[in-house]
Amino acid sequence: MKHILKMVFLAAATVTLCLSCSKEGEYNLTETAPLDFKTYYDGLNVTFASQTQEATNISWNFGDNTPEVTGDSVVHTYTSIGNYVISMKGDVSGTSYEFHTILRVDKPALVSMTDDSFDDWDNVTYPDFILSGKGAITAAKVDYDANYLYIYVEFDANVENAGLEDHIFGVYMDADNSVATGFSMKEMGVDYGIEGSLYGEWWDQSFTDMVNGDPGWPFTWFPAENVLLPGLITQEGDKIRMEFGLSREVFKMTSDAMSFSMSIMNSDWSDVGNIVTPLPDYSEKVTVRMNKSNK
């Protein structure tokens, strides 16, 4: 059964999405270079694909002292994880531009969300990636790569009184592992709050003014496919096992660690008596550092 569920526990991550631009040619230095590209990761193999249709003569510098490569879409293999300054050059309407961005290259994930099995989680053996549960949660693990923070969890739930589609859970994320910089839910010291029923295919994400740090909880509809990567879920009696991935790009996990907590309810928020796990204690978030070697 390919759905997803809910829980309370925490984890951590790193990624880089720091952008800066440098321009060349006959154009105003206050303008942004009209170049853009996407990256697709397979461990240390990274595909760079231009997103500027009108750009020609595109070349790439991968920031690791290897020769420049030309082409609209190219694949490059790094020899180690780390941060790299990527330079994309191209011509648009007869003017040459250069765009720079810092790219984080990370280890490949040890788990897959498409293999219809939890067996691959046996490969995750780092002690700080094996998490203890709270309340109804009996086991949890995390893993990561450059794209996602992957989560595995087991918990007991009252499935008889609430179908899988009725469960609701909230995820409260401190993207940079610093309570001082919590914005969307400033009073709790976390940057993002999301709530929803993944079985029911709805998902809310909390956004506010990330520049000024306005507190509050205004919801913005956010398509689930842009937020998470669903994996396998199984149910045996009241025991539920599930896995999914949270997008590192969407949640701007820019530090060397991130932390989060989750809460599960058997039904809607008005039925507090049906809560499966304790409400999150934001002062006791668990942090898992994403600084593992390529293995």
BELFENLIN-V840848 format. One record per backbone hydrogen bond with DSSP energy under -1.0 kcal/mol. NH is the residue of the N-H (numbers start at 1). CO is the residue of the C=O. If there is no record, write none. Layout:
NH:CO ; NH:CO
//
This chain:
3:1 ; 20:100 ; 27:25 ; 31:28 ; 35:33 ; 38:49 ; 40:47 ; 42:45 ; 45:42 ; 46:76 ; 47:40 ; 48:74 ; 49:38 ; 50:72 ; 51:36 ; 55:52 ; 56:91 ; 59:89 ; 60:69 ; 61:87 ; 69:60 ; 71:58 ; 74:48 ; 76:46 ; 78:44 ; 82:105 ; 84:103 ; 86:101 ; 87:61 ; 88:99 ; 89:59 ; 90:97 ; 91:56 ; 92:95 ; 95:92 ; 97:90 ; 99:88 ; 101:86 ; 102:18 ; 103:84 ; 105:82 ; 121:118 ; 122:119 ; 123:120 ; 124:121 ; 129:126 ; 130:127 ; 131:140 ; 137:134 ; 138:154 ; 139:154 ; 140:131 ; 141:152 ; 142:129 ; 143:150 ; 145:148 ; 149:246 ; 150:143 ; 151:244 ; 152:141 ; 153:242 ; 154:139 ; 155:240 ; 156:136 ; 157:238 ; 159:157 ; 166:163 ; 168:265 ; 169:196 ; 170:263 ; 171:194 ; 172:261 ; 173:192 ; 174:259 ; 177:174 ; 181:178 ; 182:179 ; 185:190 ; 186:183 ; 188:185 ; 189:186 ; 190:185 ; 191:173 ; 192:173 ; 194:171 ; 195:204 ; 196:169 ; 202:197 ; 204:195 ; 205:220 ; 206:193 ; 207:218 ; 210:208 ; 213:209 ; 214:209 ; 220:205 ; 222:203 ; 226:223 ; 227:224 ; 228:224 ; 229:245 ; 231:243 ; 233:1 ; 234:241 ; 236:239 ; 239:236 ; 240:155 ; 241:234 ; 242:153 ; 243:232 ; 244:151 ; 245:229 ; 246:149 ; 247:227 ; 248:147 ; 251:247 ; 252:249 ; 253:248 ; 254:252 ; 259:174 ; 261:172 ; 263:170 ; 265:168 ; 266:274 ; 271:268 ; 272:270 ; 274:271 ; 275:272 ; 276:264 ; 277:264 ; 284:281 ; 290:256 ; 291:289 ; 295:293
//
